Amino acid sequence: MARLLDYYRKEIVPKLKKEWSVKNSLALPGIEKITINVGFNKKKSSPEMVQEVLKELSQITGQRPVLTFSKRAIAGFNLRKGDTVGCMVTLRGNRMYEFLDRLLNIALPRVRDFRGLSPNSFDGRGNYTLGMSEQVIFPEIDYNKVKQIYGMNITITTNAGENGKARELLRLFGVPFKEN
């Protein structure tokens, strides 16, 4: 069992039950999934680069990424319907908790001049999105073998339904939010 899942069940659930005076632990918020997205720049992306991104993203997540394609043509972006625009991975269960553990305890502290995550990146339904500017902060990636630096969006989807409850849940998980 993942370390954070065990921590959630033994530490976070009792704290939230007491704090919010809830009797049923199933009524408490939890993390449903984590989605990692990487977008491709059409001018810079070659088939070799796409394969490199897929390989590195699978190393980071432990799961095979899926390519995403454009749904419609957009002339201003020189984009045709069906062009490859990125790739994504959706993590659930133990892999999700292991990825979150590595993100919070290994990757984020490796970010240069890190002062915390913005507490304002919630979407109104309790989901949190953060952007990473480079993939080399993850320990699975060998910096000397990286051919191109790319960023990614990481979305943590909760069933909290509102930002306040989700912020408290993520704070208890150890997400380092900035002080306002």
C-alpha positions as CSV (number, residue, x, y, z in Angstrom):
1,M,0.0,0.0,0.0
2,A,1.2,3.5,-0.8
3,R,2.6,5.5,2.1
4,L,0.3,8.5,1.5
5,L,-2.8,6.3,1.2
6,D,-2.0,4.8,4.6
7,Y,-1.3,8.3,6.0
8,Y,-4.7,9.5,4.6
9,R,-6.6,6.7,6.3
10,K,-4.8,6.8,9.7
11,E,-4.1,10.5,10.1
12,I,-6.1,12.8,7.8
13,V,-9.5,11.0,8.0
14,P,-9.7,11.3,11.9
15,K,-8.6,14.9,11.8
16,L,-11.2,15.9,9.2
17,K,-13.9,13.9,11.0
18,K,-13.2,15.7,14.2
19,E,-12.7,19.2,12.6
20,W,-15.8,19.1,10.5
21,S,-17.9,16.9,12.9
22,V,-18.6,14.3,10.3
23,K,-19.5,10.7,11.4
24,N,-19.2,8.9,8.1
25,S,-15.7,8.8,6.7
26,L,-17.1,8.3,3.2
27,A,-18.6,11.9,3.4
28,L,-15.0,13.3,3.6
29,P,-13.2,14.6,0.6
30,G,-10.5,12.5,-1.1
31,I,-8.3,12.5,-4.1
32,E,-9.9,10.8,-7.1
33,K,-7.2,11.0,-9.7
34,I,-4.1,12.9,-10.9
35,T,-3.8,13.9,-14.6
36,I,-0.5,14.9,-16.1
37,N,-0.6,16.7,-19.5
38,V,2.2,17.6,-21.8
39,G,1.5,19.8,-24.9
40,F,3.5,19.7,-28.1
41,N,4.6,22.7,-30.1
42,K,3.9,21.8,-33.7
43,K,6.9,23.7,-35.0
44,K,9.3,22.1,-32.5
45,S,7.9,18.6,-32.2
46,S,9.3,15.9,-34.3
47,P,8.4,12.2,-34.2
48,E,11.6,11.6,-32.2
49,M,10.7,14.3,-29.7
50,V,7.2,12.9,-29.3
51,Q,8.7,9.4,-28.6
52,E,11.2,10.9,-26.1
53,V,8.4,12.7,-24.2
54,L,6.3,9.5,-24.1
55,K,9.3,7.6,-22.8
56,E,10.1,10.2,-20.1
57,L,6.5,10.6,-19.0
58,S,6.1,6.9,-18.6
59,Q,9.3,6.8,-16.5
60,I,7.9,9.6,-14.3
61,T,4.5,8.1,-13.8
62,G,5.1,4.4,-14.2
63,Q,2.2,4.2,-16.7
64,R,2.0,4.5,-20.5
65,P,0.9,7.9,-21.7
66,V,-1.9,8.4,-24.3
67,L,-1.5,10.8,-27.3
68,T,-4.1,13.5,-27.6
69,F,-5.3,14.8,-30.9
70,S,-6.9,18.1,-32.1
71,K,-10.7,17.9,-32.4
72,R,-10.9,20.6,-35.0
73,A,-8.8,22.7,-37.4
74,I,-7.6,26.1,-36.2
75,A,-6.1,28.1,-39.0
76,G,-4.5,30.7,-36.7
77,F,-2.5,28.0,-35.0
78,N,-1.7,26.1,-38.3
79,L,-3.5,23.1,-36.8
80,R,-5.4,20.5,-38.7
81,K,-8.1,18.2,-37.3
82,G,-6.4,15.0,-36.0
83,D,-2.9,16.5,-35.5
84,T,-1.1,15.3,-32.4
85,V,-1.2,18.1,-29.8
86,G,0.1,16.4,-26.7
87,C,0.0,13.4,-24.4
88,M,-1.5,12.7,-21.0
89,V,-1.5,10.1,-18.2
90,T,-4.3,9.6,-15.7
91,L,-3.2,8.0,-12.4
92,R,-5.5,6.4,-9.9
93,G,-5.1,4.2,-6.8
94,N,-1.7,3.3,-5.5
95,R,0.2,4.8,-8.5
96,M,-1.6,8.1,-7.9
97,Y,-0.5,8.2,-4.2
98,E,3.1,7.2,-5.0
99,F,3.3,9.9,-7.7
100,L,1.9,12.5,-5.3
101,D,4.4,11.4,-2.6
102,R,7.3,11.8,-5.1
103,L,6.0,15.1,-6.3
104,L,5.7,16.6,-2.8
105,N,8.8,15.2,-1.2
106,I,11.3,14.9,-4.0
107,A,10.4,16.9,-7.1
108,L,9.1,20.2,-5.7
109,P,12.0,20.7,-3.3
110,R,14.3,20.4,-6.3
111,V,12.7,23.4,-8.0
112,R,15.0,26.4,-8.0
113,D,13.8,29.3,-5.8
114,F,10.7,27.4,-4.7
115,R,8.5,29.4,-2.3
116,G,5.4,27.3,-2.3
117,L,2.5,26.6,-4.6
118,S,-0.2,29.2,-5.3
119,P,-3.3,28.6,-3.2
120,N,-5.4,30.3,-5.9
121,S,-5.1,27.6,-8.6
122,F,-8.4,25.8,-7.7
123,D,-11.2,25.6,-10.3
124,G,-14.2,26.2,-8.1
125,R,-15.0,22.5,-7.8
126,G,-12.1,21.5,-5.6
127,N,-9.6,20.5,-8.3
128,Y,-6.1,21.9,-8.2
129,T,-3.8,22.5,-11.2
130,L,-0.1,23.3,-11.1
131,G,2.3,23.8,-13.9
132,M,5.9,22.5,-14.0
133,S,8.3,24.2,-16.3
134,E,10.7,21.3,-16.7
135,Q,10.6,17.6,-16.4
136,V,14.2,17.2,-15.0
137,I,13.0,17.9,-11.4
138,F,11.8,14.3,-11.2
139,P,14.5,11.9,-10.0
140,E,13.6,9.3,-12.7
141,I,14.9,11.6,-15.5
142,D,18.7,11.6,-16.1
143,Y,19.6,15.3,-16.8
144,N,22.5,14.3,-19.1
145,K,20.3,12.3,-21.4
146,V,17.5,14.9,-21.8
147,K,17.4,16.2,-25.4
148,Q,14.7,18.9,-24.8
149,I,13.2,20.6,-21.8
150,Y,9.4,20.7,-21.7
151,G,6.7,21.6,-19.2
152,M,3.7,19.8,-17.9
153,N,0.4,20.5,-16.2
154,I,-0.5,18.4,-13.2
155,T,-4.2,18.3,-12.1
156,I,-5.2,16.9,-8.8
157,T,-8.9,16.0,-9.0
158,T,-10.7,15.7,-5.6
159,N,-14.3,15.0,-4.8
160,A,-14.5,17.9,-2.3
161,G,-16.9,19.9,-4.4
162,E,-15.5,23.3,-3.2
163,N,-12.2,25.0,-3.0
164,G,-12.0,25.4,0.8
165,K,-12.4,21.7,1.6
166,A,-10.0,20.7,-1.2
167,R,-7.4,23.2,0.0
168,E,-7.6,21.8,3.6
169,L,-7.3,18.2,2.3
170,L,-4.3,19.0,0.2
171,R,-2.7,21.0,3.0
172,L,-3.1,17.9,5.3
173,F,-1.4,15.8,2.6
174,G,1.6,18.2,2.8
175,V,1.1,20.4,-0.3
176,P,3.3,23.4,0.3
177,F,1.0,26.4,-0.3
178,K,2.3,29.9,-0.2
179,E,1.1,32.2,2.6
180,N,-1.0,35.0,1.2
